[in-house]
């Protein structure tokens, strides 16, 4: 059963205790309008008991007590809002929504009740009703930043990009430049397929907010995606100039420019390893990154105290570059120190095989299969190594083990087809 959230209850209780009235709407009211204070102490006491019951999760009791309050004051918005919350907690969705609509019509100038009503409508899956409630609130207070942000979020969730953008523009006009708002606008424009306008939004934000790091990284990637590497590098240079230890910006710059920013050369090994690992992940799109990886971690992969992480990253980079004997030596050393990388095992088997050392490739395959059983891609590589080492029985066994797996194990159609052909060749 859903529980009533504490925040609105706490707010209402503080209003009761601190102000001696629950609601003081800004609109003019008749002289006998309800104020749950000293003029009606008995009703106020019942209301406090109802809120206490809600706080304790006893919504059945809250509904009963709120019913007593509403018998005397049927149009009191705060009591109706409290009743809507308890009905929702009890699963009475239709009743809760009907009560929420009454609150909206009775308290069009009470921002706090309207905000809580919109929250409840959203929780009950009625985003359009919540949006209408927030529009009512914004007619009374057009500069309510929280309401504008929530309304934009509703439009975003519903996929209404144009409405979301209009609301976010209003929020920007009211609250001034804001990185989060700019990023939300960018996301909506990207979703709408207007990459150029999305980039303009980011560029305007970057000009107004020099310290907005996330926005500038997003702008750099946007330039890169548009084939404007020079513009992307310029943005990243500005970031690095502000913070020379910004590893993510420096790694992206390395990837795009192929050369490091002079101020971004990392001294500490952990930063160099992180940057090299980042370059390795994008190595297919940036073949020149291999040399940069060598520059970053080469010295860390030397000598008796070589770091296993450096050996692994450098070995994988050398494998990608086709330097198979070097890759095999580095990966052998890395996996002796830390055998937990399945990518490392696949690469070391392949590196030994391509370097012409079939027995070493087969031995590596033996170890890898013990450590990572039931891995179709690894079994395919192992089968090839066994076949090259004239261990045909082991090759057949590896193929059969892989073909006994299914898609949920990672056996793709392409791997299956290759394995079937290899099995036929062995037969």
N, C-alpha and C positions, 0 to 999 in steps of 0.2 A: 504494500500500500504506500503511495507517495506521501512524503512528510512535508508539512508546511515549512517553508524556509524561515529561518530565524530573523533575517534582516527586517522585513516589513513589520513583524510582530514587535521587535525591539523598538522600531521607530514609532509605532502606534502607542506602545506602552509609555515611552518617554514623553510623548505628547500628552497623554493622560495625566501622568504624575507631575510633569513639569509645568504644564499650562492649565491644568484643571479643565480643559476642554479637548475633545478629540479632533474636531474639525472646525476651522474658522474660514469658510470659503470667502474668496475675495468679492464675489458677486453680491449685490444687495439681496437681502432676505426679509420676509415678513417678520413682524415683531415676535411672533411665537415660534420662529425657527428653532430647531433643536440644537442645543449645545450641551453635551453630556458633562455637565459640571454641577455646581452646587444647587442650581435650580431644580435639578432632577436627580438627587443623590442616589435614590434607589435604583434607577435605571442605569446610572453610571456604574454602580457597584456590580450589577448583573453583567454589564459589558466587560468590566475588568475580569470577572470570573470567566467569561467566555474566552477572552484572550489568553488567560492563564491555562485554560483547558487546551487551547490550540497549542500553546507552547509545549505542553506536556504530551502532545500527540493524541489527546482524547477528543477527536473531532465529533464524535456522536454527541458528547456532552456540550461541545461548543455550539453545534447546530441547535440544540434544544435551548440553550441560553440566549443565543442570538435571535431565535424565534420570539422569545419573550420581549427582547428589546424592540424588535420590529413590529410587534403587536401594538406598541404604544407610539412608535415613530417609524412608520413603514417606508418613508423616503429618506432615511438617514444614510448618506453614501458610505460612511466609514463602516457602519454595521453591515451594509449590503456587501461591501468589499470583503470584510472578514468572513461573512457567510459563504461567499463565492469561493474563497480559499479553502474553507473546510469541506465544502461540497466536492471540490476538485480532489482533495486528499482522500475522500471517501469513494472516489471513482464515479461520482455523479456528474459526468461531463456536461450534459445538456443543461442541467440546472445551474452549474457554475458559469457557463457561457451566457445564459440568460441574465443572471445576476450581474455579470461583468458589463453587459450592455446597459443595464439600468444605472450602474455606477457612472458610466461614461455620460449618459444623458443628464444625470442629476448633478454631476460635479465637473462641468466643462472647464472650469477655471481653477481646479485644484490639482496642481501638477503632480503632487506626491501620490494621490489616489489614482490619477490617470496612469502614472508610470507603473504602479503596482498592478493595475488592471491590465495594461498591455503585457507585462511580464507573464501574468496568469494566462492570458489568451495565447501567448506564444507557447507556453508549456503545454497547453491543451491542443496544440497543433493548428491554431487558427491565426496564422501569420497575417492574413489580410485584415482580420478584425483588429489585431494588434497595431497594424500600420494605420488604420483609420483612427484608433484611439490616440496614437501619437500625433497624428495630424491635428486632432482636436486640441491636444496639449499645445502644439506649436502655434495654433491660432491665438492662444492666450499668451504664449511666451515664445516668439519666433527665434529667440537667441538661446534656447535651451540646448546646450551642446550634448548632454547625455541623450536627450530625446532624438536629436538629429543623428547621432551615431548609431543608436539602436534602430531607428527607422531605416538607415542605410544598410545596416546588417540584415534586416528583414528582406529588403529588396535584393541584396546580394545572394542570400540563401535561395530566394525564389527564382534567381536567374534573370531578374529585370535589370539589365545593365544600365539602360538609359535612366531609369528612376534612381538607381543607386548612385550614378554619377552626379545627377542633379542634386541629390541630397548631400553627397560628400562635398560638392562645390559650395553648398550653403554652409556646411560645417567649417570648411576652410575659411570662408568669408567671415564667419562669426568668431572663430577661435584663433585665427591667424595661422601662419605656416606650421605644419605638423608633419613629421616624417611618416607616422603611421597612416595618416589620412592620404598622403601622396601615394604610399605603397598600395593602399586599398583602391585608389583610383586607377593606378597602373594595372592592377590585377583585373579590374573590370574591363578596361580597354583591351587588354590582351585577350580576355575571354570573348570579347566582341569581335576580335580579329583585326583590330586597328593598332598594329605594332608601332606605326609612326607616331600616332597621337599618344600612345602609352609612353614612348620615349620622351616626347615633349613634356609630359607631366613630370617625369623623373628629372629631366634637365632643369625645369623651373624650380623644382624642390631643391636640387643640388645647389643652384645659384643662391637660393634664399637661406639654405641651411648648411653652411660649410662643414659642420661637424657631423652630418647625418651619414654615418658609415654604411649602414645597410642599404640606404637609398643609393649611395654612390656605387656600391658593389653591383646592385641591380642595374644601374645605368650602364656600367662598364660591360656587363654581360649582354645588355640590350644592344649596345654598339657592336659588340663582337658578333652577335647573332645576325646583325644587319651587314656584316662584312666590313665594318668600319673599325679595324683593329687599331689604327692610329688614335682615333678618338677614345677608344677604350683604354689604351695605354696611358693617355694623358690624364684621364680620370683617376686611374690607379696610381699614377705618379703623385698626384695631389694627396691621395690617401696615405701613401708611404711617406711623403714629406711630413705629414702630420704625426705619423706613428711608424717609425722605421721597423718596429717589431711586428707589424701586422702581417702575419704569415699568409693568411688567405689572400690578401690583396697582392702580396709579392709573388705567390705561386701562380695566381691567375695572370699576372704581368709576365712572368717567365714563360708561361704557356703561350701567350699571344705574341710576345716580342722576341722570344728565343734568347734574350739576354737579360741578366738581372739588373735591377735598379741599383746604382752604386751604394745608396744608403740602406739597401735592404739585404745586404749580405749577412746571413745569420751566423752568429759565432757559436751559440750553444748547440750541441749535438741533437737535442730533442727537436728543436725548431728545424734544423736541416733535414732530419728524418721525416718530419711531418710534411715539409715542402716537397721532398722527393716522392713521398707516397702519393701526394696530390698529383704530381706530374705523371706518375706511373698510371694512375686511374684514367688519365686522358691521353695516354701514349698513342693510341690508334689515330687520334686526330692531330697529334703533334709529335711526329717522329723525331724532330730535333730535340725533344725533351730528354732523349737518352743521354746526350752529352751533358746536359744540365744536371741530370741525376748523378752522373759520374763526378761532376764538379762538387756537388753537394755532399755526397756520402762516400766518395772514393777513399778518403783518408780514414773514415770510420770503419772501413771493411778491411783494413790492413793489420797485420801483426797478430800476435797471440791473444790480444785483448779485443779483437774485432767484435763489434756489436752484431748479434744475430739479426736484428732488424735491418741493419745496413747491408749485411751480406745477402739477405733475402731480397730487398728492394733492388739492389744493384744487380743481383743474379737474374731477377726477372726482367730488368731492363736490358741486360746483355742478351738474354734469350730472345727478346723482341727484336734486338738489333742484328740477330743472326750470328753473334759471337759465341758459338755453342761450346767450345772447350772451356772458355772463360766462364760462361754461365754455369756449366756443369760443376766446375770447381767451387764457385761461390755458393751455389745452391747446396752442394754436398755439405759444405761447412756450416751453412745456415741451418740445415735440417738436422745435422748432428747435435747442434746446440739447442734447437727448439723445433721438434718435428710436427708442429700443429698446423702447418699451412698446407691445405690440400692443393692450392694453386702451385705452391712450391714443388710438391711431389710430381704433379703433372708436368711441370716445366723441366724438372731435373731428369725425369725418364726420357722426355723428348730430346733434351740437350745431349744426353749421353748417346742416344741413338743416332742423332744427326752428326755428332762428332765422330761416329764410327766405332764407338765402344759398346757393342751390343750386349756383352755379358754384364757390364755395369748398369746398362739400362734395365736389363731383366732383374738384376738384384734390387735395384731401386723399386721396380714394380712389385716385387715380393713384399718389401717393407710397406709400401703404400697400401696394398690390398689388406694387410693386417690392420693398419691404422684406420683406414677409411673403407670399410666393406660396403658393398651395395651402392657404389657411385658409378653410374653408367659411363660418364665421360672419362673417368680415371680408368675404368676397366677397358675401354676402347684403346687408350694409350698403352696400357699394360699388354693387351693382346698383340699390338703391333711390336712392342719390344720383345715379347716372347718369340714371336714368329721370326724376327730378325736374328735372334740368338739360337735358332733351330730348336726351340722348346715348343713344338707344335701342340703337344698335349695340353700344356699350360695355356697356350693361346686359345685352343678350343674351349677349355674350362672357363677362361675369363669371358669369352664371348657368350657362352651359354649362361653364365651367371648374370651377365648384363641383360640378355634377352628374356630372362625370367622376371625382370622388373617391369614396372609399368610407368605411365606418365607421371603419377604422383611421386615416383622415386627420381624423376628427372630424365627418364628415357624419352627423348624427343623422337619424332618421326625420322629426322635426318640421321640421328645416331643409330636408330634401329636399322635403317636401310644400309648404312655403311657396314654395320656388324653382320647383317645377313649376307652381304656380298663377300665380306672377309671369311665368313664361315664356309661359304661355297667354295672359295679359293682353297681353303685348307683341306676341304674334302676331296 
